[in-house]
Amino acid sequence: MNYEECLQFISEIPWTSRKVGLHRIKALLEALGRPDKDLKFIHVAGTNGKGSVCAMLDAILRAAGLRTGLFTSPHLEKYNERMKVDGKDISDKEFAEVISKVRTAANTLDESPSEFEVLTAAGLQWFKKKKCDIVILEVGLGGEFDSTNVIEHKELAIITPIGFDHTAILGNTLGEIASAKAGIITKDCDVICSRQSREGLIANDYPLREVVKSKMEILNVISAKCMEMHAKLHIPDTFGFKLISKDIDGQVFKSRYYDEPLRLNFIGEYQLLNVLTVLEAVKVLNKKNIIISEKAVRKGLETVTWAARFEVLNRNPVFILDGAHNEHGIDAAVDALRWLFGDKKITYILGILSDKNIDAMLLKLYSNAKSFITLTPESSRALAGEKLAERLRGAGFTAVNFDTPKEAVEYALGKASETDDVICSLGSLYLAGTIRECFTKDNP
């Protein structure tokens, strides 16, 4: 198959309900010769922050001279984005090669694999072919029954902050959701659990304090799972942490991990939880004889990028794209906007899926919204943009709906003051790719 035929094959994979379990991905990988057994993994689960943690680790490990594989989801523009080696997306030609092999193997199975299982198998096959030293594997959904959990040995299992999302599948309580995420914890592995609350993390730029009101329900579940699996639990060190500076280009902070301050090329208070998780991961990896120097850490954090994660696409006026698409993510994004811009009111470009906790998401946005521009995400689960606009008008806000992201972006930029206004697009990753395309050299 060529690249276009591979995309057609993926698009035609039926979205029928399948029995929960890892039996299909195991059978698929067996048919491919179990490429995962020749690789080392860092496995990352959580509700929010997974992508940022993966990106930071990838940048640091590459700076340390390791050949890295990075598997993430979803993509913004092309499936190729989901599989990277040494920071570069898989080429169209190589994508076609691995998908073709996976399709051939899938045709021998009694039960056809899902789209994500096909992509997981393709990624693992490619990482083996490229002889990656270590693969950073992001969970797609949940943890225990996610197809990435087919791997048998993990250098690290990382669990980032957990919140409410996919409750119909994972459960209606934080404990139930945490239990699903904790399914990536395997016998005798090292586990890093992020701090689960930003409360008390930074207050008026004073030094970081131990988070007293952490989400104990989540931590108790993770701790119990670690005890059951004889896994060693590591919690990031927050003592001695101090934020030194922050602006639209990043932030500088001090921690007990290194004597001198570090600069992080990400903005947002929530990224400080993520970077502490990464620094703890580096500490554990060094103890496991995967040597990562302080110089590599500095270079990685200073150069790391991650599309649609509080990404600044324009400066005059400021235009920020964030992939927040659930209550937990919206909280973090709004707090980050307030953290950077104080009481300034924000113009939001917003598209939401109908199965999200819309009331909770909107309530947080109301706290600093100037006006709204709505869109309909490209998904069968999308809430119609005009219905969302009507809802926002009913809450007392100005809301204008557009059919395309290009129209929405042009309208937002045209109405904004170059020096005073801030625009933020969020609500759905299904929109993020097309929003980014509006800022190429051929667009405003």
C-alpha positions in Angstrom: 0.0 0.0 0.0 1.1 3.6 -0.6 0.5 6.3 1.9 -3.0 7.3 0.7 -4.1 3.7 0.6 -2.9 3.3 4.2 -5.0 6.3 5.3 -7.9 4.8 3.5 -7.4 1.5 5.3 -7.3 3.3 8.7 -10.4 5.3 7.9 -12.3 2.1 7.1 -11.5 0.3 10.3 -15.0 -0.1 11.8 -15.9 1.7 15.0 -17.9 -1.3 16.3 -17.8 -2.1 20.0 -15.1 -4.6 20.9 -14.6 -6.7 23.9 -12.4 -4.9 26.5 -8.9 -6.5 26.8 -5.4 -6.8 25.4 -6.0 -10.0 23.6 -6.2 -8.4 20.1 -3.1 -6.3 20.4 -1.2 -9.3 21.9 -2.2 -11.4 19.0 -1.3 -8.7 16.5 2.1 -8.3 18.0 2.7 -12.0 18.1 1.9 -12.1 14.3 4.6 -9.4 13.9 7.2 -11.2 16.0 6.7 -9.2 19.2 8.8 -6.1 18.3 8.1 -4.6 21.8 10.3 -7.3 23.5 13.4 -5.8 22.0 12.7 -2.3 23.4 13.0 -0.3 26.6 10.0 1.8 27.7 8.8 4.7 29.7 5.1 4.4 30.0 3.0 7.5 30.7 -0.7 7.6 31.8 -2.9 10.3 33.4 -5.7 12.7 32.5 -3.7 15.8 31.6 0.0 16.6 31.2 0.9 13.3 29.6 2.0 14.9 26.3 4.0 17.6 28.0 5.8 15.1 30.2 6.5 12.9 27.2 7.8 15.8 25.2 10.1 17.0 28.0 11.5 13.5 28.5 12.0 13.0 24.8 13.9 16.3 24.5 16.1 15.5 27.5 16.9 11.9 26.5 17.8 13.1 23.0 20.1 15.7 24.5 21.7 12.9 26.5 22.6 11.2 23.2 20.0 8.5 23.3 18.0 7.5 20.2 14.4 8.0 21.3 11.0 6.7 20.1 8.0 8.8 21.0 4.4 7.5 20.6 1.6 10.0 21.4 -2.0 10.6 20.5 -4.1 12.1 19.1 -2.5 13.8 16.1 -3.3 17.4 15.1 -2.8 17.3 11.4 -1.3 13.9 10.3 -1.2 10.4 11.7 2.6 10.6 11.3 2.8 13.0 14.3 2.0 10.1 16.6 5.3 8.3 15.9 8.6 10.1 16.2 12.2 9.0 16.3 14.9 11.4 17.4 12.2 14.1 17.4 11.2 13.6 13.8 7.8 12.3 12.6 7.7 9.1 10.7 7.9 9.7 6.9 5.0 9.0 4.6 7.0 6.2 3.0 7.9 4.5 6.3 4.4 5.0 7.6 3.0 3.1 4.6 5.5 0.3 5.1 4.7 -0.4 8.7 0.9 0.0 8.3 1.1 -2.4 5.3 2.8 -5.0 7.5 0.3 -4.5 10.3 -2.6 -4.9 7.9 -1.1 -8.2 6.6 -0.8 -9.4 10.2 -4.2 -8.2 11.1 -5.8 -10.2 8.3 -4.6 -13.4 10.0 -6.4 -12.7 13.2 -9.8 -14.1 14.3 -10.9 -10.6 15.6 -10.0 -7.4 13.8 -8.0 -4.8 15.8 -9.1 -1.3 16.4 -7.6 1.8 14.9 -5.5 2.5 18.0 -4.3 -1.1 18.2 -3.2 -0.9 14.5 -1.3 2.4 15.2 0.2 1.0 18.4 1.5 -2.1 16.6 2.8 0.1 13.7 4.7 2.4 16.1 6.3 -0.5 18.0 7.4 -2.1 14.8 8.9 1.1 13.5 10.7 1.8 16.8 12.3 -1.6 16.7 13.4 -1.1 13.0 15.0 2.2 14.0 16.8 0.6 16.9 15.6 3.1 19.5 17.5 3.1 22.8 14.3 3.9 24.7 10.7 4.5 23.8 8.4 7.0 25.5 4.9 5.5 25.2 1.8 7.6 26.0 -1.4 5.9 27.0 -4.3 6.6 24.7 -7.2 6.1 27.1 -7.2 4.8 30.7 -4.3 2.5 31.3 -5.1 -1.1 32.3 -6.8 -2.0 29.0 -5.1 0.5 26.7 -3.3 -1.2 23.9 0.0 0.4 24.9 -0.2 -1.7 28.1 0.8 -4.7 26.1 4.4 -4.1 26.9 5.9 -6.4 29.5 8.9 -4.5 30.9 9.0 -0.8 31.8 11.9 1.2 32.9 9.4 3.6 34.4 5.6 4.0 34.7 4.6 7.6 35.1 1.1 8.8 36.2 0.4 12.5 35.6 -2.4 14.5 37.3 -5.7 12.7 37.2 -9.1 14.4 36.8 -12.6 13.7 35.4 -12.6 12.6 31.8 -14.0 9.6 29.8 -16.2 8.8 32.9 -18.5 6.6 30.9 -15.5 4.3 30.3 -13.2 4.8 33.3 -15.7 5.5 36.1 -17.5 8.3 37.9 -15.1 8.8 40.8 -11.5 9.9 41.0 -10.7 6.6 42.7 -12.2 4.6 39.8 -10.4 6.6 37.2 -7.1 6.4 39.2 -7.5 2.6 39.4 -7.8 2.4 35.6 -4.7 4.6 35.2 -2.8 2.5 37.8 -3.3 -0.5 35.5 0.1 0.4 33.8 1.9 -0.5 37.1 3.6 -3.8 36.6 5.5 -6.1 38.9 8.7 -4.6 40.4 8.7 -1.5 38.2 9.6 2.0 39.3 6.5 4.3 39.4 6.4 8.1 39.5 3.1 9.7 40.5 2.8 13.4 39.8 1.6 15.8 42.5 -2.1 15.7 42.0 -3.0 19.3 42.9 -1.7 22.7 41.9 -3.2 24.2 45.0 -0.5 25.8 47.0 2.0 25.2 44.2 2.7 28.9 43.6 1.1 31.7 45.6 2.1 35.2 44.7 5.5 33.9 43.5 6.5 32.7 47.0 8.5 29.5 47.3 6.7 26.3 46.7 5.2 24.7 49.7 4.3 21.0 50.2 0.9 20.5 48.8 -1.3 19.8 51.8 -4.6 19.3 50.1 -3.4 16.7 47.6 -6.0 14.4 46.2 -5.5 11.6 48.7 -8.1 9.4 47.0 -5.9 9.2 43.9 -2.6 8.8 45.8 -4.1 6.0 48.0 -5.1 4.1 44.9 -1.7 4.5 43.2 0.1 3.6 46.5 -2.1 0.5 47.0 -1.4 -0.7 43.5 2.3 -0.2 43.9 2.2 -2.3 47.1 0.3 -5.1 45.3 2.8 -5.2 42.5 5.9 -4.7 44.7 6.6 -1.6 42.7 8.6 1.3 44.1 6.6 4.6 44.2 8.4 7.9 43.7 6.8 11.3 44.4 8.4 14.5 42.9 10.3 16.6 45.5 8.7 20.0 46.0 10.7 21.3 48.9 13.0 24.2 48.1 11.1 25.0 44.9 11.0 28.6 43.8 9.7 30.3 40.7 12.2 32.9 39.7 10.6 34.4 36.6 7.8 33.8 34.1 6.7 35.4 30.8 5.3 34.4 27.5 8.6 32.8 26.5 8.8 30.4 29.4 9.8 30.3 33.1 12.8 30.0 35.3 12.7 28.0 38.5 14.9 26.6 41.3 14.5 23.1 42.7 16.4 20.7 44.9 17.2 18.5 41.9 20.0 20.9 40.8 22.0 23.6 42.4 21.4 26.2 39.7 18.1 27.4 38.3 16.6 25.8 35.2 14.7 27.4 32.3 11.6 25.7 30.9 10.4 26.5 27.4 6.8 25.9 28.4 4.5 28.4 30.1 1.7 27.8 32.6 1.8 27.1 36.3 0.6 23.5 35.7 3.8 22.8 33.7 5.7 23.2 37.0 4.0 20.0 38.2 4.9 18.3 35.0 8.6 19.4 35.0 9.0 18.2 38.6 7.7 14.8 37.5 10.2 14.8 34.7 13.1 15.8 37.0 12.1 12.9 39.3 12.1 10.6 36.3 15.6 11.7 35.4 16.8 11.0 38.9 15.3 7.5 38.8 16.7 6.8 35.3 20.2 7.8 36.4 19.9 5.3 39.3 19.0 2.6 36.7 22.2 3.4 34.8 20.5 5.4 32.0 22.9 8.3 32.4 21.4 11.8 31.9 23.7 14.7 32.7 22.6 18.1 34.1 23.7 19.6 30.8 21.3 17.3 28.9 18.4 18.3 31.3 19.1 22.0 30.7 19.3 21.7 27.0 16.1 19.5 26.8 14.0 21.9 29.0 15.2 25.0 27.1 14.5 23.6 23.7 11.4 21.4 24.2 8.3 22.2 22.1 4.8 20.6 22.1 2.1 21.8 19.7 -1.2 23.0 21.1 0.0 23.0 24.7 -0.4 26.6 25.6 1.4 27.4 22.4 1.9 31.0 21.4 1.0 31.4 17.8 0.9 35.2 17.6 2.2 38.0 19.7 0.5 41.2 18.5 -2.2 40.5 19.6 -1.3 37.5 21.7 -2.9 34.3 20.4 -2.6 31.1 22.4 -3.6 27.6 21.3 -4.2 25.1 24.1 -5.4 21.5 23.8 -7.5 21.6 27.0 -10.6 19.6 26.3 -12.0 18.5 29.7 -12.8 20.1 33.0 -9.3 19.4 34.5 -7.5 20.9 31.4 -9.7 23.9 31.2 -9.0 24.7 34.9 -5.3 24.5 34.1 -5.5 26.7 31.0 -7.6 29.4 32.6 -5.4 29.5 35.7 -2.3 29.8 33.4 -3.9 32.7 31.5 -4.7 34.5 34.8 -1.2 33.6 36.0 0.4 35.4 33.0 -2.1 38.2 32.3 -3.7 38.9 35.6 -7.3 40.2 35.5 -7.2 40.8 31.7 -10.3 39.5 30.0 -9.8 36.8 27.3 -11.4 36.3 23.9 -12.0 32.6 23.6 -12.3 30.5 20.4 -14.2 27.5 21.6 -15.4 24.1 20.3 -16.5 21.3 22.6 -17.6 17.7 22.3 -21.1 17.0 23.6 -20.0 14.2 25.9 -17.8 16.4 28.1 -18.8 18.1 31.4 -19.8 21.3 29.5 -21.3 23.1 32.5 -18.1 22.8 34.6 -15.9 23.7 31.6 -17.9 26.9 30.8 -18.2 28.0 34.4 -14.4 28.2 34.7 -14.2 30.1 31.4 -16.8 32.6 32.5 -14.4 33.8 35.3 -12.2 35.7 32.9 -14.0 35.7 29.5 -14.4 38.9 27.4 -16.3 37.2 24.6 -16.6 33.9 22.7 -16.2 32.7 19.1 -17.6 29.3 18.6 -16.9 26.4 16.2 -18.1 22.9 15.6 -15.3 20.4 16.1 -14.9 17.7 13.3 -16.3 14.9 15.3 -19.5 12.9 15.4 -19.6 13.8 19.1 -19.3 17.5 18.6 -21.6 20.0 20.2 -22.9 22.3 17.3 -21.1 25.6 17.5 -24.4 27.6 17.2 -25.9 25.7 20.1 -22.8 26.5 22.1 -23.1 30.2 21.1 -26.7 30.3 22.2 -25.8 28.8 25.5 -23.1 31.4 26.0 -25.4 34.3 25.0 -27.9 32.9 27.6 -25.1 33.3 30.2 -24.7 37.0 29.2 -21.7 36.9 26.9 -21.2 38.0 23.3 -20.8 34.8 21.2 -20.4 34.6 17.4 -20.4 31.3 15.6 -18.3 30.5 12.4 -18.3 27.6 10.1 -14.5 27.3 9.7 -11.5 27.9 12.0 -10.0 30.3 9.4 -13.0 32.5 9.6 -12.9 32.4 13.4 -9.2 33.3 13.6 -9.5 36.1 11.0 -12.5 37.6 13.0 -10.6 37.3 16.3 -7.5 38.9 15.0 -9.4 41.7 13.2 -11.4 42.6 16.3 -8.4 42.6 18.7 -6.1 45.4 19.8 -2.5 44.5 18.9 -1.2 45.5 22.3 -4.0 45.0 24.7 -6.0 41.8 23.8 -5.4 38.1 24.4 -7.1 35.4 22.3 -7.1 31.8 23.4 -8.4 28.8 21.4 -9.3 25.7 23.3 -12.0 23.1 24.0 -11.1 20.3 21.6 -8.0 18.8 20.1 -10.1 18.1 17.0 -9.9 21.8 16.2 -6.3 22.4 17.2 -4.7 21.2 14.0 -6.8 23.4 11.8 -6.3 26.4 14.1 -2.6 26.0 13.8 -2.8 25.9 10.0 -4.2 29.4 10.1 -0.8 30.7 11.2 1.3 29.3 8.4 3.1 31.7 6.1 0.2 31.7 3.7 -2.3 32.8 6.3 -2.7 35.7 8.8 
